[in-house]
Amino acid sequence: MGRKGFVGSKYFDEADKLKTGPGAKKGLTTWTDYVKYFVRFFPYVWPYDDRKLQLNIVLCMLIIVLQRVVNILVPYQLGKVTDQLSTESGKLAIPWGRIALYLCLRYMQGSGSILGFVQGRLWMAVSQYSYRSLSVLGFEHVLGLGLDFHLSQRSSEIISTLDKGHAITSFVEKITFQLIPMFIDMTLAIGFFVVTMDRFYATFVICVATTYVWASTQLSRKRVENKRNLVRNSIAEYGIKVDSITAYETVKYFSAKDYEMERYINAIEATQAAELKYQLSHHLVNLVQNSIFTVGLLFSCVFSAYQVSKGIQMVGTFVSLLTYMAQLQHPLDQFTNFLRSTQDNLISAERMISLLEQKPTVADKPGANELKVPRGVISFNNVSFRYDEQHKPAIHNLTLKCPAGSTVAFVGESGGGKSTIFRLLFRFYDVSSGSIAIDGQDIRDITLKSLGKNVGVVPQECALFNDTVMFNLKYAKRDATDEEVYAATRAASIHDKILKFPDGYKTLVGERGLRLSGGEKQRLAIARAILKNPAILLLDEATAMLDVDSERHIQTALHELSRNRTTLVIAHRLSTIISADKIVVVHEGLVVEQGSHAELLTLKGRYYGMWEKQVSPTFAEETSDEEVQEKNRKPVKPKNKDLKQAVFINDLDLQKM
Ligand SMILES: Nc1ncnc2c1ncn2[C@@H]1O[C@H](COP(=O)(O)OP(=O)(O)OP(=O)(O)O)[C@@H](O)[C@H]1O
C-alpha cells in the first residue's frame, strides 16, 4: 500500500521530524538545499512557452547590470565633483556638468529609480506566471493524491500548506534577482577598491565584508529554528480556527464554544511566543551586522581623515571612500536580507515541498487503457485488502461475480467491510492481493478517469459545493441542458421541492450543503447519478435519510436507474434490497453468505437473524443473535413500516415482470 509511516494525521509530523528530529541536519537550509530546490522549481518559474515573458526576463537582467554600473559611477562622480569644488574653491567655477551627471546617475540608482520602476513592471508579469504555475502544480497534486492521504490530513493544514506555495516563487525570484546582482555588486565594489584605493583599504574592506557575512550566517541558524517553530505554530492555529468553524454544529451541540475559544487562545499564544523568539533573533542579527559595519566605517573614516590632514589623500578621495563604504553596506545588507528571506521562504515552502514529494498511492500505470464497459460484469477474484500494516485485513479472499445488469446488495454489521469493497471498486485504494475486473479488464490496468466516468456513486453523505442547486447538479454532467437536469430531478422526486426554494434552482446550498435537509441532499445525489448515467452504479445507503413516502418514490427512481446496469447496493434496511438478484452478507471482511433473499432466509443463518431482528424488534430485544437462529423457525408477519415497504417493493417488481 505504500502507506508506511503515514497513518492517522501524522503526515506533517513526519515531515517535521525529518527537519527537526534527532537525525535532522543542523540548520537544514544548506547551500546544497538552495541549489537543489532552485533547480527543482526553476522550470515552474521560467516561462518556457512565452517569448514575451522571456524577453521581459532578459531585459530585467540587462537593467540589473546597468544598475550595477550606475552604483559604481555614483560615488566616483561625487568624488570628482568634490575634488573640483575643493581645488577650484574661491574661483567661482562651479562644475555644473559634473553635478548634473552626478544627479542623473543618482536618479537612476536604487529600486525607486526609473530603472527600478521599469524592472518592477517587467518582472510583475513573470512573477504572476510563476505564482500561477506553482499554485496550479500544488492544487493539481493534492487533488491527485489518494484517499489515504486526504483521510490522514486536516483539510485546513493542506490549504494552509498550499497557501505557502508562493514562498517557492519568492525563493526562486530571490535567487535570480537578488543573489546574482548582489554578487556583481560585491565583486565590483571590492574590485573597485583594489584598483582605485591602496592595498590597505582593499584588505580592510574584504575583512569587514567577510566578518559581516560570517557573523550573519552563524547567527541565522538560531533564527531558522525559531522561524520553523513559528510556521508550525501558525499552521496549527489556522487548523484549529478552520476546524471549529467547519464543525460549527458539533461545537453548538456540545456547548463547546468556551472549549474551542480556549484551544484557539492557547494556539494564538503559542504562535505569538514563537513569533517573539523569532523577532528577537532577527533583531539580534541586525544589531550585530550594524555593529560590525559601523566599526569598519569608523576605522576607515579615522584613517582616511588622518591621511587627508597629512596631505596624503585629497578630500574627494575621502568622500568617495565613505560613499563606497556606505554603498558596500547595501549589497552586504542585501546578502543578509537574502539569506533571511530565502531561509524564511524555504521554511514556509518545506511543507509544500514535502507535499509535492508525496506520491499518490493509486495512479495510472504507464500506457493504461480506457475502460470499456460493453456488459458490466464485475468480478472480485480472491481479493484481500488491509488499510495499513497496523490494521487487520478489512477484506479477506473475496471472490464474487456480479453478472451484467444485475443488482447485488451487500449487507452485514457495521465495520464488516461493505464500504471498503466499494472503495476498492472505485480504486480509492488498490487491492493488497487478488484482483477486481470489469468486463475482464483488471481495474489496475485502466485509467482512473475512465473508471470514474463509468462508475456512478450515490454516497451516504452527499458532499455539495457552496454554490447553487443547479451548479451542484450539473457537476455530474457539465454539459447537461437545464431540461436534462429537470428530468433527473423529477425522477429523483426533488424537482417540485427545488421550485419551492426561495431562488429555485439558483438557491445557494450553503457550506457543504448545510442549508438542505439530509433527505434533500440524498435526492440531489440520486439526481446527479441519473444525470451521470454511468454503466455501473454504486448505492451506499442511498435512501437511508429519507422518510417512507420519499423512499418509495426514490426506490422507484433507483429501480429505473439500475435497470440494465450492474448495480451494487449497501443497505442496512434489508427491506430495501429484498428484490436484489444477489445479497452478499459480509462479516469481519469475509463473505459469510450469499444468495437471493428467499434463499438466504431458508438458510436460517446470519441474514435470517438480521431479517428477523428488523421485522420483529421486540423479539430481537429479548433474544440474542444465536437464539434468533436457533429458536425462531416460523416466518414472522410484517410488523413495521420497513416490511410494509419491502412488500411494496416486491409488488412493484412483480408488476414490472
Ligand atoms: N481509512 C481507514 N483506515 C484504516 N482502517 C479503516 C479505514 N476505513 C475503514 N477502516 C476499517 O475497516 C473496517 C471495514 O470498514 P468499512 O467502512 O468497510 O465497514 P462497513 O461495513 O462499510 O461499515 P458501515 O456499515 O458502518 O459503513 C473497519 O474495521 C474500519 O474500522
The ligand as an SDF file (V2000), in Angstrom:
LIG
                    3D

 31 33  0  0  0  0  0  0  0  0999 V2000
   -9.1820    4.7110    6.2250 N   0  0  0  0  0  0  0  0  0  0  0  0
   -9.1560    3.6640    7.0500 C   0  0  0  0  0  0  0  0  0  0  0  0
   -8.0140    3.3450    7.6870 N   0  0  0  0  0  0  0  0  0  0  0  0
   -7.9560    2.2780    8.4990 C   0  0  0  0  0  0  0  0  0  0  0  0
   -8.9940    1.4510    8.7440 N   0  0  0  0  0  0  0  0  0  0  0  0
  -10.1750    1.7130    8.1670 C   0  0  0  0  0  0  0  0  0  0  0  0
  -10.3120    2.8350    7.2790 C   0  0  0  0  0  0  0  0  0  0  0  0
  -11.5870    2.8520    6.8370 N   0  0  0  0  0  0  0  0  0  0  0  0
  -12.2170    1.7870    7.3970 C   0  0  0  0  0  0  0  0  0  0  0  0
  -11.3690    1.1180    8.1910 N   0  0  0  0  0  0  0  0  0  0  0  0
  -11.6720   -0.1230    8.9480 C   0  0  0  0  0  0  0  0  0  0  0  0
  -12.0100   -1.1470    8.0210 O   0  0  0  0  0  0  0  0  0  0  0  0
  -13.0670   -1.9470    8.5210 C   0  0  0  0  0  0  0  0  0  0  0  0
  -14.2280   -2.0000    7.4940 C   0  0  0  0  0  0  0  0  0  0  0  0
  -14.7680   -0.6930    7.3770 O   0  0  0  0  0  0  0  0  0  0  0  0
  -15.9500   -0.3590    6.3690 P   0  0  0  0  0  0  0  0  0  0  0  0
  -16.1130    1.1090    6.3660 O   0  0  0  0  0  0  0  0  0  0  0  0
  -15.6870   -1.0280    5.0680 O   0  0  0  0  0  0  0  0  0  0  0  0
  -17.1750   -1.0560    7.0970 O   0  0  0  0  0  0  0  0  0  0  0  0
  -18.7200   -1.0270    6.6870 P   0  0  0  0  0  0  0  0  0  0  0  0
  -19.1600   -2.4340    6.6660 O   0  0  0  0  0  0  0  0  0  0  0  0
  -18.9290   -0.2510    5.4450 O   0  0  0  0  0  0  0  0  0  0  0  0
  -19.3140   -0.2470    7.9290 O   0  0  0  0  0  0  0  0  0  0  0  0
  -20.6350    0.6890    7.9750 P   0  0  0  0  0  0  0  0  0  0  0  0
  -21.7920   -0.1830    7.6600 O   0  0  0  0  0  0  0  0  0  0  0  0
  -20.6560    1.1730    9.3800 O   0  0  0  0  0  0  0  0  0  0  0  0
  -20.4360    1.7950    6.9730 O   0  0  0  0  0  0  0  0  0  0  0  0
  -13.4760   -1.3320    9.8480 C   0  0  0  0  0  0  0  0  0  0  0  0
  -12.8650   -2.0950   10.8730 O   0  0  0  0  0  0  0  0  0  0  0  0
  -12.9020    0.0700    9.8240 C   0  0  0  0  0  0  0  0  0  0  0  0
  -12.5240    0.4980   11.1050 O   0  0  0  0  0  0  0  0  0  0  0  0
  1  2  1  0
  2  3  1  0
  2  7  2  0
  3  4  2  0
  4  5  1  0
  5  6  2  0
  6  7  1  0
  6 10  1  0
  7  8  1  0
  8  9  2  0
  9 10  1  0
 10 11  1  0
 11 12  1  0
 11 30  1  0
 12 13  1  0
 13 14  1  0
 13 28  1  0
 14 15  1  0
 15 16  1  0
 16 17  2  0
 16 18  1  0
 16 19  1  0
 19 20  1  0
 20 21  2  0
 20 22  1  0
 20 23  1  0
 23 24  1  0
 24 25  2  0
 24 26  1  0
 24 27  1  0
 28 29  1  0
 28 30  1  0
 30 31  1  0
M  END
$$$$
